[in-house]
Amino acid sequence: MIHRPPASEEDFLNLIDRHFATAHPHMRLGRGDDCVRLACPQDMVLSTDLFLEDVHFRRSYFSPADIGHKALAVNISDIAGMGCRPLGFSLGLVIPDDPTLTTAFWNDLLGGMGALAHTHDIPLTGGDLSRGPYLGFSVTVWGTPGPTGRVLTRNTCRPGDAILACGPIGLARAGLFALEELGPEAIALVPHAIRAHLRPTPRVADGLALADIPGVHGAMDLSDGLARDLARLTGPGLGADLTLTESALHPDLIAHCTRTGQPALPFAVLGGEDYALIATAAPDSVPDILARIPQATRIGTVAATPGITVNGQPFDHTGFDHFATHE
Amino acid sequence: MIHRPPASEEDFLNLIDRHFATAHPHMRLGRGDDCVRLACPQDMVLSTDLFLEDVHFRRSYFSPADIGHKALAVNISDIAGMGCRPLGFSLGLVIPDDPTLTTAFWNDLLGGMGALAHTHDIPLTGGDLSRGPYLGFSVTVWGTPGPTGRVLTRNTCRPGDAILACGPIGLARAGLFALEELGPEAIALVPHAIRAHLRPTPRVADGLALADIPGVHGAMDLSDGLARDLARLTGPGLGADLTLTESALHPDLIAHCTRTGQPALPFAVLGGEDYALIATAAPDSVPDILARIPQATRIGTVAATPGITVNGQPFDHTGFDHFATHE
């Protein structure tokens, strides 16, 4: 039976119960009623993200466990981007009537999602299953600030603030492009880039640490690449002067750009789906930040005028609008 | 431009801002960051539901405003089914690249959703937009108990408890079947049934009133029809003896069944998508319930053994499993 799809909604729910705890201190009443009942802190943050087949992932090179992991990871990353920790999540699941989506497939997928939920000690509180024409996930995740009660937002910096990044820049984009070009064979070529795309790590500990440092002014998670997200971090009227060297980029990104004959720095700045955190901070707090978050690096300075420069040169590419109609 | 789709994500977000307030006491920080920041009560209930084109609605007979209304209504109904009131909601929106989904279409759709959100004074806190092959909504809604702090759940009744319903039984199913058979022309034939299917009313006030009456033991919202949902309300090991007369059914349901030549009572019991509330209560509290909620009716009694009887006859149909593969 493991080689056939779950036969009924009940079978599917039993499969979910196998991978996600039915009790948790955050749940006063667990899955199976009209709603979950939650024991909540007064201060919460919440986000909903979609993760759709052939828009956000492909079954041709994502393993089932990768799909389950990333569907949840990109959502937890939004909590990390606020400097908070996650508390729980709910799941809307669209399932096509496809014989290859077997019980074994779902075991692996829910196992990947469940492992990440376990890492962060967050319960799946419920959700909805529906038939639909393709595989899709809608995850809503919520969380709460750390002990200081501080939440990190955008639009909170001044010209001259340092811009910092926690996590590699552009590496996931190298993985995506290599996978799109070569399929699973890309894994042998640039394994870290592939992993950055398939298995991003939500940087909850980094976000909590940033929120704990008074000199940090704001933060967000890097989902659309520096070229698009920096203006969102600084807010309108401000810009960013980036100082980046190729030696600071991941070797897999360099390898991908060398193989495909393109300059590495613009590729990294266009980025996308890195789920690194980017933050702004008072310049004099940078040594403290780098001491407390060794994986953080300073990548630039907030500028008094809009736009991005890279090593003094204007950067004009704007990245990709996933929504716009390209005629 | 109103006759063309929104040209960019920014245009779409501006459209959302036109229909949904950007500030609300429940939101400490509104839309536009990685997460919304919420001011929360300690006791919350939360639910996620999908609302997908050609699974849950059809554009051929739902107006844009109907789609927007129902996508949110079925979710608020889950809060009502817990005897709670809604506080806020988030939205995952899948939008196909379809030239007929114009700015005018979205204005009407978001207008329908916004009007219902306004009725319940709940903010749209954020969410996600994505391209996808068909129109789809994932709504997550949360709420909190009324002044007594009581939450109504399932599996909380005893044999001999009264079963009550707030709202028509089976009426929305008559509307669905008439629409599927005749399209929009069905409106002239059975307008109340059509409205029950296209524009269900979440019964928040009824749910809060039920939660306020100590003799009420449990409740849920009726989404899959009595035939499937009664066993969920009573819990395993128990059943329901229903006492229903055709005179208690809505005239539009009778008209539909007469026209299509089928008995009305089984049709009503199979039901589906009524979003009425069903509740169990101590028999001696029924007069109080009927006095305080005049639209409530007693429809039966909890039985000590599983299964449903209707006016003493076993009822064997089980309704439709939206998930199962029908080979």
Chai-1 contact restraints between the chains, C-beta under 6 A:
chainA,res_idxA,chainB,res_idxB,connection_type,confidence,min_distance_angstrom,max_distance_angstrom,comment,restraint_id
A,S8,B,A324,contact,1.0,0.0,6.0,A-B,restraint_1
A,E9,B,F323,contact,1.0,0.0,6.0,A-B,restraint_2
A,D33,B,T153,contact,1.0,0.0,6.0,A-B,restraint_3
A,D33,B,R154,contact,1.0,0.0,6.0,A-B,restraint_4
A,D34,B,D78,contact,1.0,0.0,6.0,A-B,restraint_5
A,D34,B,G81,contact,1.0,0.0,6.0,A-B,restraint_6
A,D34,B,M82,contact,1.0,0.0,6.0,A-B,restraint_7
A,D34,B,M220,contact,1.0,0.0,6.0,A-B,restraint_8
A,D34,B,D221,contact,1.0,0.0,6.0,A-B,restraint_9
A,C35,B,V45,contact,1.0,0.0,6.0,A-B,restraint_10
A,C35,B,L46,contact,1.0,0.0,6.0,A-B,restraint_11
A,C35,B,S47,contact,1.0,0.0,6.0,A-B,restraint_12
A,C35,B,D78,contact,1.0,0.0,6.0,A-B,restraint_13
A,C35,B,M82,contact,1.0,0.0,6.0,A-B,restraint_14
A,V36,B,L46,contact,1.0,0.0,6.0,A-B,restraint_15
A,R37,B,V45,contact,1.0,0.0,6.0,A-B,restraint_16
A,R37,B,V151,contact,1.0,0.0,6.0,A-B,restraint_17
A,L38,B,M44,contact,1.0,0.0,6.0,A-B,restraint_18
A,C40,B,C40,contact,1.0,0.0,6.0,A-B,restraint_19
A,C40,B,Q42,contact,1.0,0.0,6.0,A-B,restraint_20
A,C40,B,M44,contact,1.0,0.0,6.0,A-B,restraint_21
A,Q42,B,C40,contact,1.0,0.0,6.0,A-B,restraint_22
A,M44,B,L38,contact,1.0,0.0,6.0,A-B,restraint_23
A,M44,B,C40,contact,1.0,0.0,6.0,A-B,restraint_24
A,V45,B,C35,contact,1.0,0.0,6.0,A-B,restraint_25
A,V45,B,R37,contact,1.0,0.0,6.0,A-B,restraint_26
A,L46,B,C35,contact,1.0,0.0,6.0,A-B,restraint_27
A,L46,B,V36,contact,1.0,0.0,6.0,A-B,restraint_28
A,S47,B,C35,contact,1.0,0.0,6.0,A-B,restraint_29
A,T48,B,S90,contact,1.0,0.0,6.0,A-B,restraint_30
A,T48,B,G92,contact,1.0,0.0,6.0,A-B,restraint_31
A,T48,B,G127,contact,1.0,0.0,6.0,A-B,restraint_32
A,T48,B,D128,contact,1.0,0.0,6.0,A-B,restraint_33
A,T48,B,T140,contact,1.0,0.0,6.0,A-B,restraint_34
A,D49,B,D128,contact,1.0,0.0,6.0,A-B,restraint_35
A,L50,B,G92,contact,1.0,0.0,6.0,A-B,restraint_36
A,L50,B,D128,contact,1.0,0.0,6.0,A-B,restraint_37
A,L50,B,S130,contact,1.0,0.0,6.0,A-B,restraint_38
A,L52,B,S130,contact,1.0,0.0,6.0,A-B,restraint_39
A,L52,B,G132,contact,1.0,0.0,6.0,A-B,restraint_40
A,V55,B,S130,contact,1.0,0.0,6.0,A-B,restraint_41
A,V55,B,R131,contact,1.0,0.0,6.0,A-B,restraint_42
A,V55,B,G132,contact,1.0,0.0,6.0,A-B,restraint_43
A,D78,B,D34,contact,1.0,0.0,6.0,A-B,restraint_44
A,D78,B,C35,contact,1.0,0.0,6.0,A-B,restraint_45
A,G81,B,D34,contact,1.0,0.0,6.0,A-B,restraint_46
A,M82,B,D34,contact,1.0,0.0,6.0,A-B,restraint_47
A,M82,B,C35,contact,1.0,0.0,6.0,A-B,restraint_48
A,S90,B,T48,contact,1.0,0.0,6.0,A-B,restraint_49
A,G92,B,T48,contact,1.0,0.0,6.0,A-B,restraint_50
A,G92,B,L50,contact,1.0,0.0,6.0,A-B,restraint_51
A,G92,B,S138,contact,1.0,0.0,6.0,A-B,restraint_52
A,D97,B,T325,contact,1.0,0.0,6.0,A-B,restraint_53
A,G127,B,T48,contact,1.0,0.0,6.0,A-B,restraint_54
A,D128,B,T48,contact,1.0,0.0,6.0,A-B,restraint_55
A,D128,B,D49,contact,1.0,0.0,6.0,A-B,restraint_56
A,D128,B,L50,contact,1.0,0.0,6.0,A-B,restraint_57
A,L129,B,F323,contact,1.0,0.0,6.0,A-B,restraint_58
A,S130,B,L50,contact,1.0,0.0,6.0,A-B,restraint_59
A,S130,B,L52,contact,1.0,0.0,6.0,A-B,restraint_60
A,S130,B,V55,contact,1.0,0.0,6.0,A-B,restraint_61
A,R131,B,V55,contact,1.0,0.0,6.0,A-B,restraint_62
A,G132,B,L52,contact,1.0,0.0,6.0,A-B,restraint_63
A,G132,B,V55,contact,1.0,0.0,6.0,A-B,restraint_64
A,P133,B,P133,contact,1.0,0.0,6.0,A-B,restraint_65
A,S138,B,G92,contact,1.0,0.0,6.0,A-B,restraint_66
A,S138,B,S138,contact,1.0,0.0,6.0,A-B,restraint_67
A,T140,B,T48,contact,1.0,0.0,6.0,A-B,restraint_68
A,T140,B,T140,contact,1.0,0.0,6.0,A-B,restraint_69
A,V151,B,R37,contact,1.0,0.0,6.0,A-B,restraint_70
A,T153,B,D33,contact,1.0,0.0,6.0,A-B,restraint_71
A,R154,B,D33,contact,1.0,0.0,6.0,A-B,restraint_72
A,M220,B,D34,contact,1.0,0.0,6.0,A-B,restraint_73
A,D221,B,D34,contact,1.0,0.0,6.0,A-B,restraint_74
A,F323,B,E9,contact,1.0,0.0,6.0,A-B,restraint_75
A,F323,B,L129,contact,1.0,0.0,6.0,A-B,restraint_76
A,A324,B,S8,contact,1.0,0.0,6.0,A-B,restraint_77
A,T325,B,D97,contact,1.0,0.0,6.0,A-B,restraint_78
